[in-house]
Amino acid sequence: MATMGKYCKAYSVKNLRQFNQWAENFENIRKEKQEMDGKKVEVKRIITDDDFLYVQENYVVTDGIFKDENIIFDNVTPEWIDFCKNTLLFEVPVYEPVKVEKSSGIRDNANS
């Protein structure tokens, strides 16, 4: 079953290809359905500079929002992380926990 990460961000393929060690794993490109000779078949789509891929929280790049499916680039090196942070400005947000305070106008059923 596909795993959804906590955070990913879409980038154009054109921007990702600026990384000097970029290499796409075409075997993992997401398939799309097309009609051929009256039958629906799945074919690998062709990625262009105008398409979008997703940088996951672990810096792996996927063709879709799931962090363990359709992995296009997984050569996570210090250089790649630096490129993501400084060129793409990729940053996983830190969410502070929200403290919910009890309203004084609401009765607590457990204590009534």
C-alpha positions as CSV (number, residue, x, y, z in Angstrom):
1,M,0.0,0.0,0.0
2,A,1.3,3.5,-0.9
3,T,2.6,5.6,2.0
4,M,1.7,9.3,2.2
5,G,4.5,11.3,3.8
6,K,4.0,14.3,6.1
7,Y,5.1,16.8,3.4
8,C,6.0,17.1,-0.2
9,K,6.3,19.9,-2.7
10,A,5.8,20.0,-6.5
11,Y,8.5,21.4,-8.7
12,S,8.7,21.7,-12.5
13,V,11.0,19.1,-14.1
14,K,12.8,22.0,-15.7
15,N,13.9,23.3,-12.2
16,L,14.9,19.8,-11.0
17,R,17.0,19.2,-14.1
18,Q,19.2,22.1,-13.1
19,F,20.9,19.8,-10.6
20,N,24.2,18.7,-12.2
21,Q,23.8,15.1,-11.0
22,W,20.2,14.7,-11.9
23,A,19.2,11.4,-13.4
24,E,15.6,10.3,-14.0
25,N,14.6,6.7,-13.4
26,F,12.2,6.3,-16.4
27,E,11.2,2.8,-15.3
28,N,9.2,4.3,-12.4
29,I,7.3,7.0,-14.3
30,R,3.6,6.9,-13.5
31,K,1.4,5.3,-16.1
32,E,-1.7,6.9,-17.6
33,K,-4.6,5.3,-19.4
34,Q,-5.0,5.8,-23.1
35,E,-7.3,4.3,-25.7
36,M,-5.6,2.4,-28.5
37,D,-7.6,0.4,-31.1
38,G,-10.7,0.8,-29.0
39,K,-9.1,-0.7,-25.9
40,K,-7.9,1.2,-22.7
41,V,-4.3,0.5,-22.1
42,E,-1.8,1.9,-19.6
43,V,1.3,3.6,-21.1
44,K,4.2,5.4,-19.4
45,R,3.8,9.1,-19.8
46,I,6.5,11.2,-21.2
47,I,7.9,13.8,-18.8
48,T,8.7,17.2,-20.2
49,D,10.2,20.3,-18.7
50,D,6.7,21.6,-18.0
51,D,5.6,18.6,-15.9
52,F,5.8,18.5,-12.2
53,L,7.4,16.0,-9.8
54,Y,7.4,16.0,-6.0
55,V,10.3,16.4,-3.6
56,Q,9.4,14.4,-0.6
57,E,10.3,15.2,3.0
58,N,13.2,12.7,2.7
59,Y,14.5,14.5,-0.5
60,V,13.4,11.6,-2.8
61,V,11.6,12.8,-6.0
62,T,8.5,11.0,-7.0
63,D,6.0,11.1,-9.9
64,G,3.0,11.5,-7.6
65,I,2.3,12.4,-4.0
66,F,3.2,9.1,-2.4
67,K,6.7,8.9,-1.0
68,D,7.3,5.2,-1.8
69,E,5.7,5.0,-5.3
70,N,7.0,6.1,-8.7
71,I,10.4,7.1,-7.4
72,I,12.1,9.1,-10.2
73,F,15.3,10.3,-8.3
74,D,16.6,8.8,-5.0
75,N,20.3,9.8,-5.1
76,V,20.0,11.8,-1.9
77,T,23.5,13.2,-1.3
78,P,24.6,16.3,0.6
79,E,24.9,18.1,-2.7
80,W,21.3,17.2,-3.6
81,I,20.0,18.4,-0.2
82,D,22.0,21.6,-0.6
83,F,20.5,22.1,-4.1
84,C,17.0,21.5,-2.7
85,K,17.5,23.9,0.2
86,N,19.4,26.7,-1.5
87,T,18.2,26.6,-5.1
88,L,14.7,25.2,-4.9
89,L,14.2,26.7,-1.4
90,F,12.6,23.4,-0.3
91,E,12.0,23.4,3.4
92,V,9.8,21.0,5.4
93,P,7.7,23.2,7.7
94,V,7.7,22.7,11.4
95,Y,4.2,22.7,12.7
96,E,3.8,23.7,16.4
97,P,1.2,21.7,18.3
98,V,-2.0,23.6,18.8
99,K,-3.2,23.9,22.4
100,V,-7.0,23.9,22.6
101,E,-8.3,25.5,25.8
102,K,-11.6,24.6,27.2
103,S,-14.2,27.4,26.9
104,S,-15.7,28.6,30.1
105,G,-19.2,28.5,28.6
106,I,-19.2,24.7,27.9
107,R,-20.0,22.2,30.5
108,D,-17.9,19.1,30.9
109,N,-20.3,16.1,30.7
110,A,-17.9,13.9,32.6
111,N,-18.2,16.1,35.7
112,S,-21.9,16.9,35.6
